[in-house]
Amino acid sequence: MNSSNRRHFLRNVSLGALAAISIPDIVAAATVAEKSKKIVLKKESVVLFQGDSITDAGRKRDNDQPNAGGALGGGYALMAASSMLLKSADKNLKVYNKGISGNKVFQLADRWDTDCLLIKPDVLSILVGVNDYWHTLSNNYKGTAKTYRDDYDKLLARTKQELPDVQLIIGEPFAVKGVKAVDDKWYPTFDEYRAAARELADKYQATFIPYQSIFDKAQKSAPASYWTGDGVHPSVAGAQLMAEAWLQCVK
């Protein structure tokens, strides 16, 4: 085999290997190190997704009914809910999405009575943190990683006091470097927010979803811009990637 043919062969093998990396493989590779127990979906369980625009995903806020397509938005929460409701039809689950675009932890806290405690979720999934950092760069927000950690700690303590049996899922705040909004100036400071989320998941015995690792590994099968349009908000493929990771947490 001459050198030109050999390069062509190696290129094809390489591309074939990348194509073979499926979403389940990506999720499994990123989550294998996590030792969190799985969330148990019991009959009549209420599941609540909370967070910022990544969770919000354009949901209709004038519809408070569970399991309603518009009310669940158009992102990972809808995709995860759709699969969960299909596979667990016998459990009569009730799924809500109360994410609000732009929210930081203190803004979740301001609306927590109505948008969480009143709903009395059996399973509470929270993804928050990217705005707590991003807005220090773009919106003149003065919070720090310590602010984020302390505010989040208080919110989780309050939640467990009011809902002692709630099963918690904490999503890691993530950013995809090199796509529009996310560049070198995010680091290493943003990593402190990721670490804080993981620490709090451990403290409150929550199931932790390592979204950063998942998006990092996903770039082995497609470029960063395939998974997110701006480095923060997932594309349709990115949202499905997140949903697959979320579904790995429940049984």
LINTA-V341572 format. One record per residue. N is the residue number from 1. PHI is phi in whole degrees, -180 to 180 (999 if undefined). PSI is psi in radians with two decimals (999 if undefined). Layout:
BEGIN
N;PHI;PSI
N;PHI;PSI
END
This chain:
BEGIN
1;999;2.14
2;-74;2.99
3;-64;-0.62
4;-66;-0.80
5;-66;-0.63
6;-64;-0.77
7;-61;-0.72
8;-64;-0.75
9;-63;-0.84
10;-62;-0.66
11;-63;-0.77
12;-65;-0.71
13;-62;-0.75
14;-63;-0.81
15;-64;-0.66
16;-64;-0.69
17;-65;-0.72
18;-64;-0.73
19;-64;-0.46
20;-77;-0.19
21;-80;1.83
22;-91;2.92
23;-58;-0.84
24;-57;-0.65
25;-64;-0.74
26;-61;-0.84
27;-63;-0.78
28;-63;-0.72
29;-65;-0.62
30;-80;-0.48
31;-102;-0.06
32;-61;-0.54
33;-80;-0.25
34;-77;2.35
35;-107;0.24
36;-65;2.50
37;-74;2.70
38;-79;2.58
39;-77;2.37
40;-98;2.10
41;-89;1.88
42;-92;2.90
43;-60;2.36
44;71;0.26
45;-63;2.51
46;-104;2.17
47;-114;2.25
48;-124;2.19
49;-96;2.26
50;-131;2.66
51;155;-2.57
52;-109;-2.58
53;-65;-0.49
54;-64;-0.63
55;-83;-0.76
56;-52;-1.01
57;48;0.74
58;74;0.44
59;-65;2.69
60;-85;2.07
61;-88;-0.06
62;-93;0.16
63;-122;1.91
64;-97;0.14
65;-78;2.44
66;-70;2.71
67;65;0.28
68;-91;2.24
69;-53;-0.93
70;-62;-0.66
71;-70;-0.35
72;-90;-0.06
73;78;-2.88
74;-124;0.40
75;-117;-2.61
76;-62;-0.56
77;-63;-0.77
78;-63;-0.78
79;-65;-0.74
80;-66;-0.75
81;-63;-0.73
82;-59;-0.83
83;-67;-0.75
84;-63;-0.77
85;-67;-0.60
86;-69;-0.82
87;-76;-0.37
88;-121;0.73
89;-59;-0.49
90;-76;-0.17
91;-95;-0.16
92;51;0.90
93;-70;2.68
94;-123;2.05
95;-116;2.27
96;-122;2.65
97;-126;2.11
98;-124;0.43
99;-66;2.56
100;-133;2.21
101;-55;2.38
102;87;-0.14
103;-67;2.48
104;-111;3.07
105;-59;-0.75
106;-64;-0.46
107;-77;-0.55
108;-61;-0.78
109;-60;-0.65
110;-64;-0.47
111;-115;0.23
112;-65;-0.65
113;-58;-0.84
114;-79;-0.76
115;-94;0.08
116;-144;-1.15
117;-61;-0.65
118;-67;-0.52
119;-76;-0.43
120;55;1.03
121;-67;2.54
122;-85;-0.54
123;-127;2.16
124;-120;2.07
125;-110;2.15
126;-122;2.27
127;-130;1.87
128;-152;2.59
129;145;-0.53
130;-65;-0.67
131;-70;-0.54
132;-60;-0.49
133;-98;-0.88
134;-54;-0.71
135;-72;-0.21
136;-74;-0.38
137;-92;-0.58
138;-117;-0.38
139;-121;0.27
140;60;0.47
141;-76;2.43
142;-102;0.12
143;-68;2.81
144;-126;3.12
145;-62;-0.62
146;-66;-0.69
147;-58;-0.83
148;-59;-0.86
149;-63;-0.81
150;-66;-0.77
151;-63;-0.73
152;-67;-0.72
153;-60;-0.80
154;-64;-0.71
155;-65;-0.75
156;-70;-0.66
157;-63;-0.75
158;-63;-0.72
159;-64;-0.82
160;-68;-0.51
161;-69;-0.71
162;-82;-0.57
163;-129;1.27
164;-61;-0.43
165;-97;0.06
166;-64;2.44
167;-96;2.14
168;-101;2.42
169;-122;2.17
170;-115;2.11
171;-88;2.43
172;-73;2.22
173;-62;2.45
174;-138;2.81
175;-151;2.46
176;-104;1.85
177;-66;2.48
178;92;0.03
179;-115;1.86
180;48;-1.66
181;-70;-0.40
182;-103;2.01
183;-136;-2.93
184;-60;-0.50
185;-70;-0.20
186;-71;-0.38
187;-118;2.58
188;-88;0.06
189;-59;-0.75
190;-62;-0.53
191;-61;-0.47
192;-67;-0.58
193;-71;-0.70
194;-62;-0.78
195;-64;-0.66
196;-63;-0.72
197;-62;-0.73
198;-66;-0.75
199;-60;-0.72
200;-72;-0.58
201;-61;-0.74
202;-64;-0.79
203;-60;-0.70
204;-102;0.25
205;53;0.74
206;-91;2.68
207;-75;2.28
208;-109;2.31
209;-107;2.01
210;-82;1.22
211;-59;-0.60
212;-62;-0.81
213;-62;-0.65
214;-64;-0.79
215;-70;-0.60
216;-62;-0.80
217;-71;-0.53
218;-62;-0.45
219;-73;-0.06
220;-78;-0.31
221;-110;-0.33
222;-159;2.66
223;-66;2.84
224;-54;-0.71
225;-68;-0.24
226;-74;-0.55
227;-94;-0.33
228;-154;2.52
229;-86;-0.42
230;-135;0.10
231;95;-0.23
232;-122;-0.87
233;-90;2.23
234;-72;2.61
235;-72;-3.10
236;-59;-0.76
237;-65;-0.70
238;-65;-0.67
239;-65;-0.68
240;-67;-0.64
241;-59;-0.80
242;-63;-0.73
243;-62;-0.73
244;-62;-0.72
245;-65;-0.72
246;-63;-0.76
247;-66;-0.44
248;-67;-0.27
249;-87;-0.22
250;-120;2.74
251;-146;999
END
